[in-house]
Amino acid sequence: MTAKPTIADLGIDPAGQSWQRSGAGAGAIEVAFACAPGEAGSRQDWVLMRVTGDPGDLVMVFDRHEWECFLDGARNGEFDDAAVVPGR
């Protein structure tokens, strides 16, 4: 098993991406779709995600399969409990 690549491993410049934002202000989620070299000279699609205003500038990397699974889970309510704040 190999480790999941980082944006640096893929040679992707975050500043050069077209980010799509979920809302306004700090804490909004931004997503970009990028392509990077894969094995044997192929190209591989990646989905990048970050949070606006994150002081660490963390960028999460998902392959297309992981991204489709995430979207499927969101559409089917798998994350609804995560939006519930305990005690409210």
C-alpha positions as CSV (number, residue, x, y, z in Angstrom):
1,M,0.0,0.0,0.0
2,T,1.3,3.4,-0.9
3,A,0.6,6.7,1.0
4,K,-1.9,9.1,-0.4
5,P,-0.1,11.8,-2.4
6,T,0.0,15.4,-1.3
7,I,-0.5,18.4,-3.6
8,A,3.4,18.8,-3.5
9,D,3.9,15.1,-4.4
10,L,1.7,15.7,-7.5
11,G,3.5,18.9,-8.5
12,I,0.2,20.9,-8.5
13,D,0.4,24.6,-7.7
14,P,-2.6,25.6,-5.6
15,A,-2.4,29.2,-6.8
16,G,-2.7,28.1,-10.4
17,Q,-6.0,26.3,-9.8
18,S,-9.6,27.5,-10.5
19,W,-11.2,27.2,-7.0
20,Q,-14.9,27.0,-6.6
21,R,-16.2,28.3,-3.3
22,S,-19.1,27.1,-1.2
23,G,-19.8,30.4,0.5
24,A,-18.3,33.7,1.6
25,G,-15.7,34.5,4.2
26,A,-13.3,32.4,6.3
27,G,-14.4,28.8,6.7
28,A,-15.9,28.4,3.3
29,I,-15.0,25.2,1.5
30,E,-13.2,25.5,-1.8
31,V,-12.8,22.8,-4.4
32,A,-10.6,22.6,-7.5
33,F,-10.3,19.9,-10.2
34,A,-6.7,19.2,-11.3
35,C,-4.8,16.8,-13.6
36,A,-1.3,15.5,-12.8
37,P,1.0,13.0,-14.4
38,G,0.2,9.4,-13.4
39,E,1.9,6.1,-13.9
40,A,3.5,5.2,-17.2
41,G,3.0,8.7,-18.6
42,S,-0.7,8.7,-18.1
43,R,-2.7,11.6,-16.6
44,Q,-4.8,11.3,-13.5
45,D,-7.6,13.5,-12.3
46,W,-7.6,14.8,-8.7
47,V,-10.0,16.8,-6.6
48,L,-8.5,19.3,-4.2
49,M,-10.3,20.7,-1.2
50,R,-9.3,23.5,1.2
51,V,-10.9,25.8,3.8
52,T,-10.8,29.5,3.2
53,G,-8.7,31.2,5.8
54,D,-6.9,28.0,7.0
55,P,-3.7,29.3,8.5
56,G,-1.9,26.1,7.6
57,D,-3.0,26.3,4.0
58,L,-3.9,22.6,4.1
59,V,-5.1,21.1,0.8
60,M,-6.8,17.7,0.9
61,V,-6.3,15.5,-2.2
62,F,-9.0,13.0,-3.4
63,D,-8.9,10.8,-6.4
64,R,-12.0,10.8,-8.6
65,H,-13.4,7.5,-7.0
66,E,-13.0,8.9,-3.5
67,W,-14.7,12.2,-4.6
68,E,-17.6,10.3,-6.1
69,C,-18.1,8.2,-3.0
70,F,-18.1,11.4,-0.8
71,L,-20.7,13.0,-3.1
72,D,-22.8,9.9,-3.0
73,G,-22.6,9.8,0.8
74,A,-23.6,13.5,1.1
75,R,-26.5,13.0,-1.3
76,N,-27.7,10.1,0.8
77,G,-27.5,11.8,4.2
78,E,-24.5,9.9,5.6
79,F,-23.1,13.1,7.1
80,D,-26.3,14.7,8.4
81,D,-25.4,13.7,12.0
82,A,-22.1,15.6,11.7
83,A,-24.0,18.9,11.4
84,V,-25.8,18.4,14.7
85,V,-24.2,20.4,17.5
86,P,-24.4,18.5,20.9
87,G,-26.5,20.3,23.5
88,R,-28.5,22.4,21.0
